Amino acid sequence: MQFFNINNPEQKVSFREAAVTGQAPGRGLYFPERIPVLERPFIERLPQLSREEIGMRVMQPYTGDDIPQAVLADIIRHTVSFDFPLIPVHRRLFALELFHGPTLAFKDVGARFMSRCLGYFSKDNNRRTTVLVATSGDTGGAVANGFAGVEGVEVIILYPAGKVSVVQELQLTTCGGNITALKVNGSFDDCQQLVKQAFADADLQRNYVLTSANSINVARWLPQQLYYFFALQQWVQERPPVIAVPSGNFGNLAAGLLAAASGLPVQHFIAACNANDAVVRYLLTGVYSEQTAVPTYSNAMDVGVPSNFIRIQQLFNNDYGALKRQMSGCSVSDGETLETIARIWKKYHYLAEPHGAVGIHALEQYLLEHVDGKGIFLATAHPVKFPAVIEGQLHIPVPQPGSVSDLYTLTQRCIEMPAGFAALKEWMMSREK
Ligand SMILES: *Cc1c(COP(=O)(O)O)cnc(C)c1O
């Protein structure tokens, strides 16, 4: 399968090249040149198939000849080696829990798939590939864990000092080995700026094979389709579900829409956003305008310019009417988020964290108007990652999974760095590789 640059459809590359380069020229995004069709018998047999079998059938058309069958099977087995349970909250509302992976957020799937793909592609290189990534929290942990121990690839993560949660910092700094954490004395934007400067620097380009691990990479984006197949695998209701997706950069939702375009039966999608709701307003008005991100409780969705939205428009050939028939949007305030967590806990004894709660609220609004509907919200992170809101504000105790207690026993290592590029460059040029 070839992938074309949405900004310049003449430019086509293989899966391998799209995964290795990440971004297309001119800051474009890669998009599959055709959408695979999954035949009905496959869809009907989902409940009988294993996650690995589903993963192979869904991903193989995209990776094609670039990854041999046996290697892909290994990558997929590793990618989906934890549970994705569908939990009933009440008769009409279900949680698809995507936080049972090693860093307790849904980004594990994309990071694990991508890391193994890059590991495979760098096998014939005699030079090591260096992944450079800036994080505000969840991405860095998933990428660090996903790439830990992958041969031929090292990861350098830049994170803002004092601005990630305790659990997130532990996840960033305890991997060791081929993972190096740089604690930058600045903001997330400073970290991102440093990464951009590094990619543009000729000396670093000569000394390193640099690549990025951000969410626009096809190797991170495409495997997210699997969540939706796993949801349907466990769905025993008569009619297809409505699915609410807590969204920031819209990679997850774009993957769901791609799965539906391939034939997965989904009644309707809901883009669940916090106050950063450019896409929701587009769905209401037909006018798309970018905004400056504002901070909210669901901070992994504080995105003013959602990078994957262009993929959604591409999926619908920029047909606003067609898009509106398949998805709607809802923006949820911090007040509504808190109210939802408290109420769902009290009434159903289900503990949601802020991102999932945005999804619940959006789904509830939709179900009020569609009284026969039943739906799923994607629970994108474990509550333990957001204790400030749940314990601090609502005084609900959050159970700590074993994997988190273990983190406290590991040695933390990070290198402190001022926010200027000169220091980063000097460190990168002088270290042994
Ligand atoms: C990244 C993230 C999101 C947003 O996902 P997108 O694919 O960027 O829309 C939602 N919830 C959590 C917990 C996240 O880490």
The ligand as a Tripos MOL2 file, in Angstrom:
@<TRIPOS>MOLECULE
LIG
   15    15     1     0     0
SMALL
NO_CHARGES

@<TRIPOS>ATOM
      1 C1         -3.7630   11.7120   23.9630 C.3       1 LIG1
      2 C2         -4.9700   11.5410   24.8210 C.ar      1 LIG1
      3 C3         -6.2760   11.8640   24.3680 C.ar      1 LIG1
      4 C4         -6.5300   12.4930   23.0170 C.3       1 LIG1
      5 O1         -6.3270   11.6060   21.9430 O.3       1 LIG1
      6 P1         -6.1840   12.1800   20.4450 P.3       1 LIG1
      7 O2         -5.9370   10.9880   19.6080 O.co2     1 LIG1
      8 O3         -5.0460   13.1470   20.4750 O.co2     1 LIG1
      9 O4         -7.4770   12.8600   20.1030 O.co2     1 LIG1
     10 C5         -7.3600   11.5920   25.1910 C.ar      1 LIG1
     11 N1         -7.1850   11.0790   26.4370 N.ar      1 LIG1
     12 C6         -5.9600   10.7840   26.9230 C.ar      1 LIG1
     13 C7         -5.8370   10.2460   28.2910 C.3       1 LIG1
     14 C8         -4.8000   10.9910   26.1390 C.ar      1 LIG1
     15 O5         -3.5900   10.7050   26.6370 O.3       1 LIG1
@<TRIPOS>BOND
     1     1     2 1
     2     2     3 ar
     3     2    14 ar
     4     3     4 1
     5     3    10 ar
     6     4     5 1
     7     5     6 1
     8     6     7 2
     9     6     8 1
    10     6     9 1
    11    10    11 ar
    12    11    12 ar
    13    12    13 1
    14    12    14 ar
    15    14    15 1
@<TRIPOS>SUBSTRUCTURE
     1 LIG1         1 GROUP 0 **** ****
